[in-house]
Amino acid sequence: MRAAFVGAGATAVGAARMLIRGGHEVILVDVDAAKIKAIGEELDCGLIAGDGSKPAVLRDVGPADTDLLVCVTDNDETNILATLVGRSLGFRRIVTKIEEPEFEHICVELGLEDIIIP
């Protein structure tokens, strides 16, 4: 399985570690180039420094070759936009994290099926 994460916070990095140990391929995308560089010294995975809500950045992930896109930045709007862009690019399955419950109905209206609300 190949999984990509938009956002390289603790949740994404922890999940990436587990997936890598299980023999899966992982790509982490984050706007913070320094964070991506530091993760590269720790984890053996694909790394992209860029805004995961931008089509060009998500194209670099390889939608046709990726089984799962997980949008887990610390910004709900970025996660929702990255999900919509990912869907338009053809990612097979997309999981979206939102913190603000008031966005849940918007996600449902947009047809976002896999939503995480911590």
C-alpha positions in Angstrom: 0.0 0.0 0.0 1.1 3.5 -0.7 -0.2 6.3 1.6 0.4 10.0 1.4 -0.1 12.6 4.2 -0.7 16.3 3.7 0.7 17.7 7.0 3.7 16.3 8.8 2.6 16.8 12.4 2.8 14.2 15.2 -0.3 12.3 13.9 1.1 11.9 10.4 4.6 11.1 11.4 3.4 8.5 14.0 1.2 6.9 11.4 4.0 7.0 8.8 6.3 5.2 11.3 3.8 2.4 11.7 3.1 2.0 8.0 6.8 2.0 7.1 7.4 -0.7 9.8 4.6 -2.7 8.1 6.4 -2.5 4.7 4.2 0.2 3.2 5.4 3.2 1.1 4.7 6.6 2.6 4.9 10.2 1.4 4.8 13.2 3.7 3.9 16.6 2.3 4.3 19.8 4.4 4.7 23.5 3.8 7.6 23.7 6.3 10.7 22.7 4.4 12.8 22.6 7.6 10.3 20.1 9.1 10.5 18.0 6.0 14.3 18.0 6.1 14.3 16.9 9.8 11.9 14.1 9.1 14.0 12.9 6.2 16.9 12.4 8.7 14.6 10.2 10.8 12.3 8.3 8.4 12.8 6.4 5.1 9.9 7.8 3.1 9.1 10.2 0.3 9.1 13.8 1.3 7.7 16.9 -0.5 8.1 20.4 0.8 5.1 22.3 -0.5 1.5 23.3 0.0 -0.6 20.1 -0.2 -3.7 22.0 -1.2 -2.1 23.0 -4.5 -2.8 20.7 -7.5 0.9 20.8 -8.7 2.1 19.5 -5.3 -0.5 16.7 -5.1 0.3 15.7 -8.7 3.9 15.1 -7.6 2.6 12.6 -5.0 1.2 10.5 -7.9 -2.6 10.1 -7.4 -2.8 7.0 -9.7 -0.2 5.2 -7.6 -1.4 6.2 -4.2 -4.0 4.1 -2.3 -4.7 6.6 0.5 -4.4 10.4 0.9 -4.7 11.6 4.5 -5.2 15.4 5.0 -4.1 16.1 8.6 -2.7 19.7 8.7 -3.5 21.9 11.7 -5.9 23.9 9.4 -9.4 22.7 8.6 -9.7 24.8 5.5 -6.4 23.5 4.1 -7.5 19.9 4.8 -10.9 20.4 3.1 -9.3 22.1 0.1 -6.5 19.4 -0.2 -9.3 16.8 -0.1 -11.2 18.4 -2.9 -8.1 18.9 -5.0 -7.1 15.3 -4.3 -10.5 14.1 -5.3 -10.3 16.0 -8.6 -6.9 14.5 -9.3 -8.2 11.0 -8.8 -6.8 9.8 -5.4 -8.7 6.5 -4.6 -9.5 7.2 -1.0 -9.1 10.4 1.0 -9.4 10.9 4.8 -9.9 14.4 6.0 -9.3 15.7 9.6 -11.3 18.6 10.9 -11.1 20.1 14.4 -14.1 22.4 14.1 -17.4 20.5 14.3 -19.2 23.3 12.4 -17.4 22.2 9.3 -18.8 18.6 9.5 -22.0 19.5 7.6 -20.0 21.3 4.9 -17.9 18.2 4.5 -21.0 16.1 4.2 -22.5 18.5 1.7 -19.3 18.3 -0.4 -19.5 14.5 -0.4 -16.4 13.9 1.8 -17.0 10.4 3.1 -14.0 9.8 5.4 -13.9 12.5 8.1 -11.9 12.5 11.3 -13.2 14.8 14.0 -11.0 14.3 17.1 
